[in-house]
Amino acid sequence: MFKLNVDANINGTCRQTEIMAAPARLIELFGEPIESDQYKVSGEYVFEGDNGDVFTLYDWKYTTLYNPEHGILPSLFWAGTSPVQFNIGGHGPAGAFYNWLKAKL
C-alpha cells in the first residue's frame, strides 16, 4: 500500500499526526533514514501510497542538532529501542498511512 520513495515531492507537506515508534525498529523495517534539515530533524522517511499520496515520518527536536545541551546524539537516538514520538507529515489526512505504519510496527 505504501513504499519508500526518496524522490517523492515533499514540498508543502506538514504535520498531520504523530505515532510512537522505536527508532531502531524503523531502521530495521525501512533502513537508515535520509538526512533532513539536520537542525530540528535528524532523519526522515518518505513514503508514497498507491494513489500517489506522499507522507513523511520524522523525529522533531529530539537530538543535539537542535539543542546541544539537552538533546541526545543522533547516533544514539536512532539506536534507541524505546518508543518515542515521531511526526507524520503529508499533504492531507494521514489515517490510512498511520494505520498501515501501526500494523508494521
C-alpha positions as CSV (number, residue, x, y, z in Angstrom):
1,M,0.0,0.0,0.0
2,F,2.9,2.4,0.8
3,K,6.5,2.2,-0.2
4,L,9.6,4.3,0.4
5,N,10.2,6.9,-2.3
6,V,13.1,9.4,-1.6
7,D,12.3,11.1,-4.9
8,A,8.7,11.9,-4.0
9,N,7.8,15.6,-3.8
10,I,7.5,16.6,-0.1
11,N,7.2,20.3,-0.8
12,G,4.2,21.6,1.1
13,T,3.8,18.6,3.4
14,C,3.1,19.5,7.0
15,R,2.5,17.6,10.3
16,Q,-0.8,15.7,10.2
17,T,-0.4,13.4,13.3
18,E,2.2,11.5,15.3
19,I,3.0,7.9,16.1
20,M,5.1,6.2,18.8
21,A,7.9,4.1,17.4
22,A,11.3,2.9,18.5
23,P,13.9,4.5,16.2
24,A,15.9,1.2,15.9
25,R,12.7,-0.6,14.8
26,L,12.2,1.9,12.0
27,I,15.7,1.2,10.8
28,E,15.0,-2.5,11.0
29,L,11.9,-2.1,8.8
30,F,12.9,0.7,6.4
31,G,16.7,1.1,6.5
32,E,18.6,4.2,7.5
33,P,16.6,7.4,7.4
34,I,17.6,10.1,4.9
35,E,19.1,13.3,6.2
36,S,16.7,16.1,6.7
37,D,17.3,19.7,7.8
38,Q,20.0,18.5,10.3
39,Y,18.6,21.0,12.8
40,K,15.1,20.2,14.0
41,V,15.0,16.8,12.2
42,S,17.9,14.3,12.3
43,G,16.4,11.9,9.8
44,E,13.2,11.1,7.9
45,Y,11.5,8.6,5.7
46,V,9.4,9.5,2.7
47,F,6.6,7.2,1.6
48,E,4.3,7.2,-1.4
49,G,0.9,5.5,-1.5
50,D,-0.5,3.5,-4.4
51,N,-2.7,6.6,-5.2
52,G,0.3,9.0,-5.2
53,D,-0.2,10.4,-1.7
54,V,3.1,11.4,-0.1
55,F,3.9,11.1,3.7
56,T,6.9,11.8,5.7
57,L,7.9,10.2,9.0
58,Y,10.4,12.2,11.1
59,D,11.8,13.0,14.5
60,W,11.3,16.5,15.8
61,K,13.7,18.4,18.1
62,Y,15.0,15.2,19.9
63,T,18.6,15.4,19.2
64,T,21.7,17.6,20.0
65,L,21.3,19.0,16.5
66,Y,18.5,21.1,17.9
67,N,19.6,21.5,21.5
68,P,23.2,20.6,22.2
69,E,22.7,20.9,26.0
70,H,19.6,18.8,26.4
71,G,19.3,16.5,23.3
72,I,20.6,13.1,22.6
73,L,23.3,12.5,19.9
74,P,21.6,11.5,16.6
75,S,23.5,8.2,16.5
76,L,22.2,7.3,20.0
77,F,18.7,8.4,19.2
78,W,18.5,6.2,16.1
79,A,19.9,3.2,18.0
80,G,17.1,3.6,20.6
81,T,14.8,0.7,21.3
82,S,12.2,2.6,23.4
83,P,9.3,4.2,21.6
84,V,9.4,8.0,21.1
85,Q,7.1,10.3,19.3
86,F,7.6,10.7,15.5
87,N,5.7,13.1,13.4
88,I,3.8,12.1,10.3
89,G,3.6,14.8,7.6
90,G,1.7,14.9,4.4
91,H,-0.4,16.9,2.1
92,G,-3.6,15.7,3.6
93,P,-5.2,13.3,6.1
94,A,-2.8,10.5,7.1
95,G,-5.3,8.0,8.6
96,A,-4.6,5.2,6.1
97,F,-0.8,5.7,6.3
98,Y,-1.0,5.8,10.1
99,N,-2.9,2.5,10.2
100,W,-0.5,0.9,7.7
101,L,2.5,2.0,9.7
102,K,1.0,1.0,13.1
103,A,0.4,-2.5,11.7
104,K,4.1,-2.7,10.5
105,L,5.4,-1.6,13.9
